[in-house]
């Protein structure tokens, strides 16, 4: 760390700060690699644009004319589970433990000021980011879950999905089906780790984002034409001008499982992303998922590229802030 410049922390100032945030994250990705990426569109969506139903705290540390650290925390007050999602990064030249601890500690304080009840704060760290893992552990976080980032080529002919009689897969028919889509999405993930509380506004907001692919936003219909599963696929527009196709979510509500419908959605998703012009597609897989998802992905040609660890700590409101136990 430079002995001449002391980093100064302040609130993130939106679009005016975006280029400096991107420049710092480029340095992080170049150094840490491990499947990490920088997407200006995603950063603008999360750090600049307003997201209905969410509140956030965003902070950066600047040394001279550049950012050397940042964190963002996102909270949905109506979430019945009480979760806050965080991101935290430190420039490779500034990772002395004392400074990392300052950034992590400020993030904890920001969450405590943001919430009105105890919450579970989740922050991800790539397998290569030992500096972040150590800093989170020193602050009372514990590794809670591991995910694989996997990818598969789609340059070859993709097997035609075999769909049970009466079911069909097609793209979402616009905003008129969003409410039914949300119910199927949340129902399909209700028994998973960290189940989402996707809202109508969340879905509409994502449908208006730059990475939305209407023809790859798939739904599974049962014989009564009800939406009972989803294949949410999108484009991640990277800072270097390239794009990555993501199988973001595959879900089938419990009462319709066991018919090969998840595999059909996966294959249809891969085909839709191939049609959109991608030669390789990506997904994130929970290593402890007991539904057989890892075996499904492997059988479809996906291989592990990197590993992400989710760290978790309970944080209570700032009027009674103290070291809180980790959520079991």
C-alpha positions as CSV (number, residue, x, y, z in Angstrom):
1,X,0.0,0.0,0.0
2,X,1.3,3.5,-0.8
3,X,2.7,5.3,2.2
4,X,2.0,8.7,0.7
5,X,-1.7,8.4,0.0
6,X,-4.3,7.4,2.6
7,X,-7.5,6.1,1.1
8,X,-10.6,8.2,1.8
9,X,-14.0,6.5,2.0
10,X,-17.2,8.1,0.8
11,X,-20.6,7.1,-0.7
12,X,-20.7,5.9,-4.2
13,X,-22.0,8.8,-6.5
14,X,-23.7,6.9,-9.2
15,X,-23.0,7.3,-12.9
16,X,-20.2,9.9,-12.1
17,X,-18.3,7.2,-10.3
18,X,-19.0,4.2,-12.6
19,X,-15.9,4.5,-14.8
20,X,-13.6,4.5,-11.7
21,X,-15.4,1.5,-10.2
22,X,-15.0,-0.4,-13.5
23,X,-11.3,0.4,-13.7
24,X,-10.8,-1.0,-10.2
25,X,-12.8,-4.1,-10.9
26,X,-10.8,-4.7,-14.1
27,X,-7.6,-4.8,-11.9
28,X,-9.3,-7.3,-9.5
29,X,-10.5,-9.6,-12.4
30,X,-7.1,-9.4,-14.1
31,X,-5.3,-10.4,-10.8
32,X,-7.8,-12.9,-9.3
33,X,-9.2,-14.4,-12.5
34,X,-11.1,-17.5,-11.5
35,X,-14.1,-16.9,-13.7
36,X,-14.6,-13.3,-12.4
37,X,-15.9,-10.8,-15.0
38,X,-16.7,-7.1,-15.3
39,X,-19.9,-6.0,-16.9
40,X,-20.6,-2.2,-17.2
41,X,-24.3,-2.9,-17.9
42,X,-24.7,-5.1,-14.8
43,X,-22.9,-2.6,-12.7
44,X,-25.1,0.2,-13.9
45,X,-28.1,-1.9,-13.2
46,X,-27.0,-2.7,-9.7
47,X,-25.1,0.4,-8.6
48,X,-26.8,3.3,-10.6
49,X,-30.3,2.5,-11.7
50,X,-33.2,2.3,-9.2
51,X,-34.6,-1.1,-8.5
52,X,-38.2,-1.0,-7.1
53,X,-38.5,-2.7,-3.8
54,X,-34.8,-2.6,-2.9
55,X,-32.7,-0.3,-0.8
56,X,-28.9,-0.3,-0.9
57,X,-25.7,1.1,0.6
58,X,-22.8,1.7,-1.8
59,X,-19.3,3.0,-0.7
60,X,-15.9,3.5,-2.3
61,X,-12.4,4.3,-1.1
62,X,-10.4,6.6,-3.3
63,X,-6.6,7.2,-3.3
64,X,-5.8,10.1,-5.5
65,X,-7.9,9.8,-8.7
66,X,-8.6,6.1,-8.5
67,X,-10.8,3.7,-6.5
68,X,-8.9,1.2,-4.4
69,X,-11.9,-0.5,-2.6
70,X,-15.6,-0.7,-2.7
71,X,-18.6,-2.4,-1.2
72,X,-22.3,-2.6,-2.1
73,X,-25.1,-4.0,0.0
74,X,-28.7,-4.7,-1.3
75,X,-31.7,-5.2,0.9
76,X,-35.3,-6.0,0.1
77,X,-37.3,-4.9,3.3
78,X,-40.3,-7.0,2.4
79,X,-38.2,-10.2,2.2
80,X,-39.7,-12.4,4.9
81,X,-36.4,-14.3,5.4
82,X,-34.4,-11.1,6.1
83,X,-31.4,-11.3,3.7
84,X,-28.9,-8.7,2.6
85,X,-26.6,-9.4,-0.4
86,X,-23.2,-7.9,-0.5
87,X,-20.3,-7.3,-2.9
88,X,-16.8,-6.3,-1.7
89,X,-13.6,-5.7,-3.6
90,X,-10.1,-4.3,-2.9
91,X,-7.6,-3.5,-5.5
92,X,-4.7,-6.0,-5.6
93,X,-2.2,-3.3,-4.6
94,X,-4.1,-2.5,-1.4
95,X,-4.8,-5.8,0.3
96,X,-2.9,-5.5,3.5
97,X,-5.1,-7.1,6.3
98,X,-5.6,-3.8,8.2
99,X,-7.1,-2.1,5.1
100,X,-9.2,-5.2,4.2
101,X,-10.5,-5.2,7.7
102,X,-11.5,-1.5,7.5
103,X,-13.5,-2.2,4.3
104,X,-15.2,-5.3,5.7
105,X,-16.0,-3.5,9.0
106,X,-17.5,-0.5,7.2
107,X,-19.7,-2.9,5.2
108,X,-20.9,-4.5,8.4
109,X,-21.7,-1.0,9.8
110,X,-23.5,0.0,6.7
111,X,-25.8,-3.1,6.8
112,X,-26.5,-2.4,10.4
113,X,-27.6,1.1,9.6
114,X,-29.7,-0.1,6.6
115,X,-31.9,-2.7,8.4
116,X,-34.5,-2.6,11.2
117,X,-34.2,-6.3,12.2
118,X,-31.5,-9.0,12.3
119,X,-30.5,-10.1,8.8
120,X,-28.3,-12.7,7.2
121,X,-25.6,-10.9,5.3
122,X,-24.2,-12.9,2.3
123,X,-21.0,-12.1,0.4
124,X,-19.3,-14.2,-2.2
125,X,-15.6,-14.9,-2.6
126,X,-14.0,-16.7,-5.5
127,X,-11.9,-19.7,-4.7
128,X,-8.7,-17.7,-5.6
129,X,-9.6,-14.7,-3.3
130,X,-7.9,-15.8,-0.1
131,X,-7.5,-12.2,1.0
132,X,-11.3,-11.8,1.0
133,X,-12.0,-15.1,2.6
134,X,-9.6,-14.3,5.4
135,X,-11.0,-10.8,5.9
136,X,-14.6,-12.1,6.1
137,X,-13.6,-14.8,8.6
138,X,-11.8,-12.2,10.8
139,X,-15.0,-10.2,10.9
140,X,-17.1,-13.2,12.0
141,X,-18.4,-14.5,8.7
142,X,-18.4,-18.3,8.1
143,X,-18.4,-20.2,4.8
144,X,-22.0,-21.2,4.3
145,X,-22.2,-22.7,0.7
146,X,-20.0,-23.4,-2.3
147,X,-21.0,-23.1,-5.9
148,X,-19.4,-24.2,-9.1
149,X,-19.3,-22.0,-12.2
150,X,-19.7,-24.4,-15.1
151,X,-19.7,-24.0,-18.9
152,X,-20.4,-26.1,-21.9
153,X,-19.9,-25.7,-25.7
154,X,-23.0,-25.4,-27.8
155,X,-21.3,-25.5,-31.2
156,X,-22.5,-29.1,-31.7
157,X,-26.0,-30.3,-32.4
158,X,-27.9,-30.2,-29.1
159,X,-30.2,-33.1,-28.3
160,X,-33.9,-32.4,-28.9
161,X,-35.6,-32.2,-25.5
162,X,-37.8,-35.1,-24.7
163,X,-40.9,-33.6,-23.1
164,X,-43.6,-35.6,-21.2
165,X,-46.9,-35.9,-23.0
166,X,-49.0,-32.8,-22.7
167,X,-46.2,-30.4,-21.6
168,X,-44.6,-27.8,-23.8
169,X,-41.7,-25.3,-23.6
170,X,-41.9,-21.9,-25.3
171,X,-40.8,-18.3,-24.7
172,X,-42.6,-16.2,-22.1
173,X,-45.5,-14.3,-23.8
174,X,-44.6,-10.9,-22.5
175,X,-45.7,-9.0,-19.4
176,X,-49.2,-10.6,-19.4
177,X,-47.6,-13.8,-18.0
178,X,-45.2,-12.2,-15.5
179,X,-47.3,-12.9,-12.4
180,X,-47.7,-16.6,-13.3
181,X,-43.9,-16.7,-14.1
182,X,-43.0,-15.3,-10.7
183,X,-45.2,-17.9,-8.9
184,X,-43.6,-20.7,-10.9
185,X,-40.1,-19.3,-10.3
186,X,-40.5,-18.9,-6.5
187,X,-42.3,-22.2,-6.2
188,X,-39.6,-24.1,-8.1
189,X,-36.9,-22.7,-5.8
190,X,-38.8,-22.8,-2.5
191,X,-37.0,-25.9,-1.2
192,X,-33.5,-24.8,-2.4
193,X,-30.7,-23.0,-0.6
194,X,-31.4,-19.3,-0.1
195,X,-34.8,-19.4,-1.9
196,X,-35.5,-16.3,-3.9
197,X,-38.2,-13.8,-3.1
198,X,-38.6,-12.7,-6.7
199,X,-41.3,-10.0,-7.1
200,X,-43.4,-8.8,-10.0
201,X,-41.2,-5.6,-10.1
202,X,-38.0,-7.7,-10.0
203,X,-39.1,-9.7,-13.1
204,X,-40.3,-6.6,-15.0
205,X,-37.1,-4.8,-14.2
206,X,-35.0,-7.7,-15.5
207,X,-37.1,-7.8,-18.7
208,X,-36.1,-4.2,-19.4
209,X,-32.4,-4.8,-18.8
210,X,-29.8,-4.8,-21.6
211,X,-29.1,-8.5,-21.2
212,X,-32.6,-9.7,-21.5
213,X,-33.2,-12.3,-24.3
214,X,-37.0,-12.6,-24.9
215,X,-36.7,-15.7,-27.1
216,X,-34.5,-17.4,-24.4
217,X,-36.8,-16.6,-21.5
218,X,-38.5,-20.0,-21.5
219,X,-41.6,-21.3,-19.7
220,X,-42.8,-24.9,-19.2
221,X,-46.5,-25.4,-19.6
222,X,-48.4,-28.3,-18.1
223,X,-51.3,-30.1,-20.0
224,X,-53.7,-27.4,-18.6
225,X,-51.4,-24.6,-20.1
226,X,-50.3,-23.4,-16.7
227,X,-46.7,-22.3,-16.2
228,X,-45.1,-24.9,-13.9
229,X,-41.4,-24.3,-14.7
230,X,-39.0,-21.7,-16.1
231,X,-35.7,-21.5,-18.0
232,X,-34.4,-18.1,-17.4
233,X,-31.5,-17.3,-19.8
234,X,-29.7,-14.1,-20.4
235,X,-26.7,-12.3,-21.9
236,X,-23.9,-10.9,-19.7
237,X,-22.4,-8.0,-21.7
238,X,-18.7,-7.8,-20.5
239,X,-16.6,-4.7,-20.3
240,X,-14.3,-5.9,-23.1
241,X,-17.2,-5.9,-25.6
242,X,-17.9,-9.6,-25.6
243,X,-21.0,-11.4,-24.2
244,X,-21.5,-14.5,-22.2
245,X,-24.7,-16.6,-22.4
246,X,-26.0,-17.7,-19.0
247,X,-28.5,-20.4,-18.0
248,X,-29.4,-18.3,-15.1
249,X,-32.2,-20.4,-13.6
250,X,-33.9,-23.8,-14.3
251,X,-36.8,-24.6,-12.0
252,X,-39.8,-26.9,-12.0
253,X,-42.4,-26.8,-9.2
254,X,-42.3,-29.9,-7.0
255,X,-45.5,-31.6,-8.1
256,X,-44.3,-31.8,-11.7
257,X,-40.8,-33.2,-11.0
258,X,-39.6,-36.6,-11.9
259,X,-40.7,-36.5,-15.5
260,X,-37.4,-35.3,-17.1
261,X,-38.8,-31.8,-17.4
262,X,-35.7,-30.1,-15.8
263,X,-33.5,-31.8,-18.4
264,X,-35.9,-30.7,-21.1
265,X,-35.7,-27.1,-19.9
266,X,-31.9,-27.2,-19.7
267,X,-31.5,-28.6,-23.3
268,X,-34.1,-26.0,-24.6
269,X,-32.2,-23.3,-22.8
270,X,-28.9,-24.3,-24.4
271,X,-30.5,-24.4,-27.8
272,X,-32.1,-21.0,-27.3
273,X,-28.7,-19.5,-26.3
274,X,-27.0,-21.2,-29.3
275,X,-29.7,-19.6,-31.5
276,X,-28.9,-16.3,-29.9
277,X,-25.3,-16.6,-31.2
278,X,-23.4,-18.0,-28.3
279,X,-20.8,-20.8,-28.7
280,X,-20.4,-21.5,-25.0
281,X,-22.9,-21.2,-22.2
282,X,-22.5,-20.8,-18.5
283,X,-24.3,-21.6,-15.3
284,X,-23.8,-21.6,-11.5
285,X,-24.4,-24.9,-9.6
286,X,-24.9,-25.4,-5.9
287,X,-22.4,-28.1,-4.8
288,X,-24.8,-29.3,-2.1
289,X,-28.0,-29.5,-4.2
290,X,-29.5,-32.9,-3.5
291,X,-31.8,-32.8,-6.6
292,X,-29.1,-34.3,-8.9
293,X,-28.5,-31.0,-10.7
294,X,-24.8,-31.5,-10.8
295,X,-25.2,-34.8,-12.5
296,X,-27.7,-33.3,-14.9
297,X,-25.4,-30.5,-15.9
298,X,-22.4,-32.9,-16.3
299,X,-24.5,-35.2,-18.5
300,X,-25.4,-32.2,-20.7
301,X,-21.7,-31.4,-21.3
302,X,-21.0,-28.8,-18.5
303,X,-17.6,-28.9,-16.8
304,X,-16.4,-26.9,-13.7
305,X,-14.5,-23.7,-14.5
306,X,-14.2,-22.1,-11.1
307,X,-15.6,-22.1,-7.5
308,X,-17.4,-19.4,-5.5
309,X,-17.9,-19.5,-1.7
310,X,-20.8,-17.7,0.0
311,X,-20.0,-16.3,3.4
312,X,-22.7,-15.5,5.9
313,X,-23.0,-13.5,9.1
314,X,-26.0,-12.3,11.2
315,X,-26.0,-8.5,11.5
316,X,-28.4,-6.6,13.8
317,X,-29.5,-3.0,13.6
318,X,-27.0,-0.3,14.5
319,X,-28.8,0.7,17.6
320,X,-27.6,-2.5,19.2
321,X,-24.6,-3.4,16.9
322,X,-22.3,-6.1,18.3
323,X,-20.5,-9.2,17.2
324,X,-23.5,-11.5,16.3
325,X,-23.4,-15.3,15.9
326,X,-23.2,-16.8,12.5
327,X,-26.6,-18.2,11.2
328,X,-26.3,-22.0,11.4
